[in-house]
Amino acid sequence: MEIIKRETAFKGYYQLDELEVKSNKTGNVVNREQFLCPNSFGVLVINTNNNRVFLVQQFRIGPEKELLEIVAGKVEGKDLDPERTVMREVMEETGYEVDELKHLFEFYTSPGPVTESMNLYVAKVSKQITKGGGLESENEEISIIEMSIADFKTYSFNDAKTIIAQQWVKLSL
């Protein structure tokens, strides 16, 4: 497959491109949409003081409801260093400083139409610096939920990055 034409159909908070894609086997051309989205990360945050997981609950536009999930964010703006961005986001959302950070996986969130790839990390924390809960300047309304690792392993999540982190915990902890 080869992209032979690209036009921007919409540019707002995100961008939507219209593509013409040509088959290398048949020569047929098909039209597709591509959703351009910044790369992102998810962070499984473990409080080493009590061996519990920090989760965040917040409203998500896609499903139009609140989700319980691991800490997450986009790598965009002025600071494109992934690890520094991860540590800042953990602080903003949970209020904790990262003691140890480990990269687990990189995966595409929805490889059919979306350009976004996500990196999954595990962060160990022990020292609370701020109250957390997100930034008002980013219109974040985040509730912080602590959960035991045993409960995290069995909870029924409906967010893909959190389910992937949950599977890693089941296999590794």
Secondary structure, 3 states (H helix, E strand, C coil): CEEEEEEEEEECCCEEEEEEEECCCCCCEEEEEEEECCCEEEEEEEECCCCEEEEEEEEECCCCEEEEECEEEECCCCCCCHHHHHHHHHHHHHCEEEEEEEEEEEEECCCCCECCEEEEEEEEEEEECCCCCCCHHHCCCCEEEEEEHHHHHHCCCCCHHHHHHHHHHHHHC
